[in-house]
Amino acid sequence: MPVTPLTPGDLAAGSLATYLHPPFFSDPDLADPFYRVSRGAATIRMLGSGSVDLASVASGVHTVWAQHSCPEWDWLPGRALVEGAGGTCATVEVNGYDWFVAGRPGAVEQAVSLLRG
């Protein structure tokens, strides 16, 4: 079934799908970038499944998805869906951790900038 192509978006006006396992909240190398990108969105949703979240991004439910250290089996299928819908994807290293970001053009670049600080 075809999806509506993703148009450019603004993270501050949209929804961020993300996840950070609670024990990592006390690790500033992970918590600080997570807090920065989360505070940049109008709202956040934390469900935990990268593939499901990325399918929601590709269908237009969420503006951006960002998650650290995501395994390839959870990242690559969803990345293909987002790119197939006209979205953009990026991988950025912050504090020694890879963060994976996907979503609407413009909003992805905003999220990457916030992750980097």
N, CA and C atoms as an extended XYZ file, in Angstrom:
351
Properties=species:S:1:pos:R:3:atomname:S:1:resname:S:1:resid:I:1 pbc="F F F"
N         0.838       -1.176        0.000 N   MET     1
C         0.000        0.000        0.000 CA  MET     1
C         0.885        1.242        0.000 C   MET     1
N         0.677        2.167       -0.928 N   PRO     2
C         1.498        3.382       -0.987 CA  PRO     2
C         1.261        4.276        0.234 C   PRO     2
N         2.315        4.962        0.631 N   VAL     3
C         2.204        5.946        1.712 CA  VAL     3
C         2.302        7.332        1.106 C   VAL     3
N         1.741        8.301        1.803 N   THR     4
C         1.851        9.686        1.376 CA  THR     4
C         3.298       10.127        1.534 C   THR     4
N         3.891       10.736        0.523 N   PRO     5
C         5.290       11.165        0.640 CA  PRO     5
C         5.483       12.132        1.818 C   PRO     5
N         6.601       11.962        2.503 N   LEU     6
C         6.918       12.829        3.634 CA  LEU     6
C         7.365       14.194        3.123 C   LEU     6
N         6.762       15.231        3.650 N   THR     7
C         7.135       16.598        3.316 CA  THR     7
C         8.073       17.116        4.398 C   THR     7
N         8.799       18.202        4.127 N   PRO     8
C         9.669       18.756        5.164 CA  PRO     8
C         8.891       19.057        6.443 C   PRO     8
N         9.579       18.936        7.557 N   GLY     9
C         8.934       19.156        8.846 CA  GLY     9
C         9.820       19.918        9.809 C   GLY     9
N         9.224       20.319       10.909 N   ASP    10
C         9.903       21.060       11.966 CA  ASP    10
C         9.785       20.250       13.250 C   ASP    10
N        10.914       19.870       13.824 N   LEU    11
C        10.895       19.060       15.040 CA  LEU    11
C        10.120       19.747       16.162 C   LEU    11
N        10.272       21.056       16.287 N   ALA    12
C         9.610       21.796       17.367 CA  ALA    12
C         8.090       21.748       17.260 C   ALA    12
N         7.574       21.427       16.079 N   ALA    13
C         6.129       21.346       15.891 CA  ALA    13
C         5.655       19.902       15.765 C   ALA    13
N         6.566       18.942       15.952 N   GLY    14
C         6.210       17.563       15.684 CA  GLY    14
C         6.486       16.606       16.821 C   GLY    14
N         6.271       15.349       16.497 N   SER    15
C         6.414       14.265       17.459 CA  SER    15
C         7.729       13.523       17.237 C   SER    15
N         8.456       13.279       18.325 N   LEU    16
C         9.688       12.512       18.302 CA  LEU    16
C         9.425       11.133       18.865 C   LEU    16
N         9.693       10.100       18.074 N   ALA    17
C         9.653        8.729       18.566 CA  ALA    17
C        11.079        8.375       18.985 C   ALA    17
N        11.245        7.891       20.202 N   THR    18
C        12.587        7.632       20.723 CA  THR    18
C        12.519        6.593       21.818 C   THR    18
N        13.680        6.247       22.346 N   TYR    19
C        13.724        5.344       23.491 CA  TYR    19
C        15.072        5.470       24.168 C   TYR    19
N        15.054        5.474       25.482 N   LEU    20
C        16.269        5.390       26.285 CA  LEU    20
C        15.950        4.495       27.465 C   LEU    20
N        16.667        3.390       27.573 N   HIS    21
C        16.449        2.441       28.661 CA  HIS    21
C        16.694        3.151       29.994 C   HIS    21
N        15.789        3.050       30.953 N   PRO    22
C        15.898        3.811       32.201 CA  PRO    22
C        17.256        3.784       32.898 C   PRO    22
N        18.012        2.683       32.940 N   PRO    23
C        19.320        2.758       33.598 CA  PRO    23
C        20.278        3.769       32.956 C   PRO    23
N        20.056        4.104       31.667 N   PHE    24
C        20.932        5.060       30.996 CA  PHE    24
C        20.623        6.512       31.355 C   PHE    24
N        19.534        6.776       32.059 N   PHE    25
C        19.230        8.148       32.465 CA  PHE    25
C        20.313        8.730       33.365 C   PHE    25
N        21.050        7.884       34.051 N   SER    26
C        22.104        8.377       34.941 CA  SER    26
C        23.456        8.483       34.236 C   SER    26
N        23.547        8.112       32.966 N   ASP    27
C        24.786        8.208       32.195 CA  ASP    27
C        24.737        9.481       31.349 C   ASP    27
N        25.489       10.518       31.724 N   PRO    28
C        25.404       11.781       30.983 CA  PRO    28
C        25.794       11.669       29.508 C   PRO    28
N        26.633       10.688       29.165 N   ASP    29
C        27.015       10.523       27.758 CA  ASP    29
C        25.827       10.148       26.881 C   ASP    29
N        24.823        9.496       27.466 N   LEU    30
C        23.604        9.151       26.738 CA  LEU    30
C        22.438       10.062       27.115 C   LEU    30
N        22.311       10.372       28.390 N   ALA    31
C        21.165       11.151       28.857 CA  ALA    31
C        21.185       12.583       28.324 C   ALA    31
N        22.349       13.219       28.276 N   ASP    32
C        22.400       14.616       27.831 CA  ASP    32
C        21.929       14.785       26.388 C   ASP    32
N        22.446       13.992       25.423 N   PRO    33
C        21.915       14.131       24.059 CA  PRO    33
C        20.432       13.776       23.973 C   PRO    33
N        20.016       12.761       24.727 N   PHE    34
C        18.602       12.377       24.755 CA  PHE    34
C        17.739       13.542       25.241 C   PHE    34
N        18.154       14.194       26.311 N   TYR    35
C        17.387       15.334       26.836 CA  TYR    35
C        17.342       16.476       25.827 C   TYR    35
N        18.480       16.753       25.174 N   ARG    36
C        18.503       17.860       24.209 CA  ARG    36
C        17.528       17.619       23.060 C   ARG    36
N        17.576       16.434       22.469 N   VAL    37
C        16.696       16.175       21.322 CA  VAL    37
C        15.242       16.080       21.777 C   VAL    37
N        15.005       15.523       22.948 N   SER    38
C        13.625       15.412       23.448 CA  SER    38
C        13.011       16.773       23.721 C   SER    38
N        13.786       17.670       24.295 N   ARG    39
C        13.272       19.018       24.586 CA  ARG    39
C        13.032       19.827       23.317 C   ARG    39
N        13.620       19.389       22.196 N   GLY    40
C        13.437       20.107       20.936 CA  GLY    40
C        12.157       19.760       20.207 C   GLY    40
N        11.442       18.748       20.677 N   ALA    41
C        10.210       18.307       19.999 CA  ALA    41
C         8.976       18.812       20.732 C   ALA    41
N         7.884       18.923       19.996 N   ALA    42
C         6.616       19.324       20.615 CA  ALA    42
C         6.125       18.249       21.575 C   ALA    42
N         6.367       16.979       21.223 N   THR    43
C         5.962       15.845       22.057 CA  THR    43
C         6.875       14.662       21.762 C   THR    43
N         6.961       13.741       22.715 N   ILE    44
C         7.746       12.530       22.486 CA  ILE    44
C         6.899       11.298       22.768 C   ILE    44
N         7.260       10.216       22.099 N   ARG    45
C         6.625        8.923       22.316 CA  ARG    45
C         7.736        7.900       22.488 C   ARG    45
N         7.652        7.096       23.537 N   MET    46
C         8.660        6.065       23.801 CA  MET    46
C         7.979        4.706       23.845 C   MET    46
N         8.132        3.953       22.774 N   LEU    47
C         7.547        2.615       22.714 CA  LEU    47
C         8.613        1.528       22.760 C   LEU    47
N         9.825        1.807       22.264 N   GLY    48
C        10.913        0.863       22.386 CA  GLY    48
C        11.281        0.086       21.149 C   GLY    48
N        10.372       -0.139       20.229 N   SER    49
C        10.680       -0.899       19.025 CA  SER    49
C        11.060        0.047       17.894 C   SER    49
N        12.337        0.022       17.511 N   GLY    50
C        12.784        0.884       16.430 CA  GLY    50
C        12.028        0.645       15.137 C   GLY    50
N        11.846       -0.605       14.768 N   SER    51
C        11.161       -0.927       13.507 CA  SER    51
C         9.726       -0.407       13.491 C   SER    51
N         9.016       -0.577       14.590 N   VAL    52
C         7.628       -0.100       14.654 CA  VAL    52
C         7.604        1.427       14.621 C   VAL    52
N         8.501        2.062       15.385 N   ASP    53
C         8.559        3.525       15.386 CA  ASP    53
C         8.899        4.064       14.001 C   ASP    53
N         9.840        3.422       13.323 N   LEU    54
C        10.223        3.878       11.989 CA  LEU    54
C         9.099        3.700       10.980 C   LEU    54
N         8.317        2.645       11.105 N   ALA    55
C         7.146        2.479       10.233 CA  ALA    55
C         6.151        3.610       10.487 C   ALA    55
N         6.024        4.030       11.741 N   SER    56
C         5.135        5.150       12.073 CA  SER    56
C         5.661        6.457       11.489 C   SER    56
N         6.963        6.638       11.484 N   VAL    57
C         7.553        7.828       10.859 CA  VAL    57
C         7.272        7.803        9.362 C   VAL    57
N         7.494        6.657        8.717 N   ALA    58
C         7.275        6.548        7.274 CA  ALA    58
C         5.825        6.818        6.888 C   ALA    58
N         4.902        6.489        7.778 N   SER    59
C         3.482        6.718        7.477 CA  SER    59
C         3.010        8.104        7.907 C   SER    59
N         3.906        8.903        8.485 N   GLY    60
C         3.567       10.289        8.834 CA  GLY    60
C         3.051       10.498       10.238 C   GLY    60
N         2.997        9.464       11.066 N   VAL    61
C         2.498        9.607       12.441 CA  VAL    61
C         3.462       10.429       13.288 C   VAL    61
N         4.762       10.132       13.184 N   HIS    62
C         5.792       10.867       13.924 CA  HIS    62
C         6.638       11.659       12.939 C   HIS    62
N         7.219       12.754       13.416 N   THR    63
C         8.049       13.612       12.571 CA  THR    63
C         9.458       13.056       12.446 C   THR    63
N        10.004       12.587       13.571 N   VAL    64
C        11.383       12.101       13.623 CA  VAL    64
C        11.464       10.934       14.593 C   VAL    64
N        12.417       10.040       14.329 N   TRP    65
C        12.783        8.960       15.246 CA  TRP    65
C        14.262        9.093       15.520 C   TRP    65
N        14.664        8.934       16.781 N   ALA    66
C        16.081        8.956       17.150 CA  ALA    66
C        16.310        7.948       18.267 C   ALA    66
N        17.357        7.141       18.107 N   GLN    67
C        17.683        6.146       19.120 CA  GLN    67
C        19.173        5.828       19.029 C   GLN    67
N        19.800        5.584       20.162 N   HIS    68
C        21.226        5.253       20.157 CA  HIS    68
C        21.424        3.735       20.069 C   HIS    68
N        22.567        3.352       19.542 N   SER    69
C        23.038        1.965       19.555 CA  SER    69
C        22.003        0.952       19.059 C   SER    69
N        21.261        1.325       18.064 N   CYS    70
C        20.205        0.449       17.550 CA  CYS    70
C        20.821       -0.657       16.687 C   CYS    70
N        20.472       -1.913       16.923 N   PRO    71
C        21.010       -2.992       16.089 CA  PRO    71
C        20.514       -2.885       14.645 C   PRO    71
N        21.321       -3.363       13.714 N   GLU    72
C        20.971       -3.265       12.296 CA  GLU    72
C        19.617       -3.874       11.980 C   GLU    72
N        19.264       -4.998       12.609 N   TRP    73
C        17.994       -5.657       12.304 CA  TRP    73
C        16.796       -4.805       12.719 C   TRP    73
N        17.008       -3.852       13.636 N   ASP    74
C        15.922       -2.978       14.080 CA  ASP    74
C        15.947       -1.643       13.344 C   ASP    74
N        17.074       -1.269       12.792 N   TRP    75
C        17.264        0.033       12.141 CA  TRP    75
C        17.083       -0.037       10.630 C   TRP    75
N        17.716       -0.983        9.980 N   LEU    76
C        17.753       -0.961        8.517 CA  LEU    76
C        16.404       -1.181        7.830 C   LEU    76
N        15.534       -2.096        8.283 N   PRO    77
C        14.233       -2.217        7.611 CA  PRO    77
C        13.404       -0.924        7.707 C   PRO    77
N        13.402       -0.318        8.875 N   GLY    78
C        12.664        0.931        9.050 CA  GLY    78
C        13.281        2.077        8.272 C   GLY    78
N        14.607        2.092        8.208 N   ARG    79
C        15.291        3.124        7.415 CA  ARG    79
C        14.830        3.046        5.965 C   ARG    79
N        14.744        1.826        5.433 N   ALA    80
C        14.289        1.659        4.049 CA  ALA    80
C        12.867        2.194        3.867 C   ALA    80
N        12.006        1.963        4.844 N   LEU    81
C        10.633        2.480        4.758 CA  LEU    81
C        10.624        4.009        4.741 C   LEU    81
N        11.393        4.617        5.651 N   VAL    82
C        11.429        6.087        5.731 CA  VAL    82
C        11.996        6.677        4.440 C   VAL    82
N        13.107        6.130        3.957 N   GLU    83
C        13.688        6.653        2.719 CA  GLU    83
C        12.753        6.423        1.532 C   GLU    83
N        12.058        5.298        1.519 N   GLY    84
C        11.099        5.023        0.457 CA  GLY    84
C         9.932        5.994        0.446 C   GLY    84
N         9.625        6.561        1.610 N   ALA    85
C         8.546        7.548        1.724 CA  ALA    85
C         9.049        8.968        1.490 C   ALA    85
N        10.334        9.111        1.163 N   GLY    86
C        10.876       10.442        0.882 CA  GLY    86
C        11.524       11.116        2.075 C   GLY    86
N        11.682       10.384        3.168 N   GLY    87
C        12.339       10.938        4.347 CA  GLY    87
C        13.845       10.848        4.237 C   GLY    87
N        14.521       11.372        5.244 N   THR    88
C        15.974       11.331        5.289 CA  THR    88
C        16.425       10.592        6.548 C   THR    88
N        17.649       10.091        6.495 N   CYS    89
C        18.209        9.321        7.611 CA  CYS    89
C        19.645        9.763        7.852 C   CYS    89
N        20.077        9.633        9.092 N   ALA    90
C        21.443       10.006        9.448 CA  ALA    90
C        21.917        9.153       10.610 C   ALA    90
N        23.220        8.983       10.673 N   THR    91
C        23.871        8.374       11.824 CA  THR    91
C        24.890        9.386       12.317 C   THR    91
N        24.857        9.678       13.610 N   VAL    92
C        25.763       10.670       14.179 CA  VAL    92
C        26.373       10.108       15.457 C   VAL    92
N        27.676       10.292       15.617 N   GLU    93
C        28.339        9.853       16.841 CA  GLU    93
C        28.337       10.996       17.847 C   GLU    93
N        27.874       10.685       19.041 N   VAL    94
C        27.858       11.659       20.136 CA  VAL    94
C        28.382       10.960       21.384 C   VAL    94
N        29.435       11.482       21.952 N   ASN    95
C        30.026       10.931       23.177 CA  ASN    95
C        30.382        9.454       23.050 C   ASN    95
N        30.792        9.036       21.857 N   GLY    96
C        31.198        7.656       21.651 CA  GLY    96
C        30.070        6.695       21.326 C   GLY    96
N        28.858        7.179       21.211 N   TYR    97
C        27.701        6.349       20.884 CA  TYR    97
C        27.138        6.774       19.538 C   TYR    97
N        26.730        5.792       18.733 N   ASP    98
C        26.049        6.100       17.476 CA  ASP    98
C        24.569        6.333       17.751 C   ASP    98
N        24.068        7.454       17.270 N   TRP    99
C        22.641        7.781       17.301 CA  TRP    99
C        22.123        7.680       15.877 C   TRP    99
N        20.994        7.027       15.719 N   PHE   100
C        20.363        6.845       14.425 CA  PHE   100
C        19.122        7.727       14.389 C   PHE   100
N        18.972        8.466       13.289 N   VAL   101
C        17.899        9.458       13.183 CA  VAL   101
C        17.234        9.298       11.824 C   VAL   101
N        15.914        9.362       11.786 N   ALA   102
C        15.182        9.245       10.529 CA  ALA   102
C        13.889       10.033       10.627 C   ALA   102
N        13.468       10.600        9.503 N   GLY   103
C        12.193       11.309        9.504 CA  GLY   103
C        12.071       12.306        8.378 C   GLY   103
N        11.274       13.300        8.633 N   ARG   104
C        10.992       14.329        7.634 CA  ARG   104
C        12.237       15.174        7.371 C   ARG   104
N        12.461       15.517        6.090 N   PRO   105
C        13.584       16.417        5.798 CA  PRO   105
C        13.455       17.704        6.619 C   PRO   105
N        14.544       18.220        7.029 N   GLY   106
C        14.556       19.417        7.871 CA  GLY   106
C        14.517       19.048        9.334 C   GLY   106
N        13.554       18.267        9.736 N   ALA   107
C        13.440       17.857       11.135 CA  ALA   107
C        14.581       16.925       11.533 C   ALA   107
N        15.030       16.090       10.599 N   VAL   108
C        16.167       15.203       10.889 CA  VAL   108
C        17.410       16.038       11.165 C   VAL   108
N        17.648       17.030       10.342 N   GLU   109
C        18.815       17.891       10.540 CA  GLU   109
C        18.723       18.642       11.868 C   GLU   109
N        17.534       19.065       12.250 N   GLN   110
C        17.343       19.718       13.551 CA  GLN   110
C        17.665       18.758       14.692 C   GLN   110
N        17.204       17.528       14.587 N   ALA   111
C        17.442       16.531       15.635 CA  ALA   111
C        18.938       16.228       15.747 C   ALA   111
N        19.618       16.083       14.616 N   VAL   112
C        21.065       15.821       14.639 CA  VAL   112
C        21.796       16.976       15.310 C   VAL   112
N        21.420       18.187       14.995 N   SER   113
C        22.050       19.361       15.615 CA  SER   113
C        21.858       19.364       17.129 C   SER   113
N        20.651       19.030       17.581 N   LEU   114
C        20.385       18.970       19.025 CA  LEU   114
C        21.169       17.840       19.694 C   LEU   114
N        21.258       16.692       19.054 N   LEU   115
C        22.028       15.582       19.613 CA  LEU   115
C        23.481       15.982       19.817 C   LEU   115
N        24.033       16.669       18.835 N   ARG   116
C        25.438       17.086       18.917 CA  ARG   116
C        25.662       18.171       19.965 C   ARG   116
N        24.615       18.906       20.283 N   GLY   117
C        24.735       19.972       21.284 CA  GLY   117
C        25.246       21.226       20.693 C   GLY   117
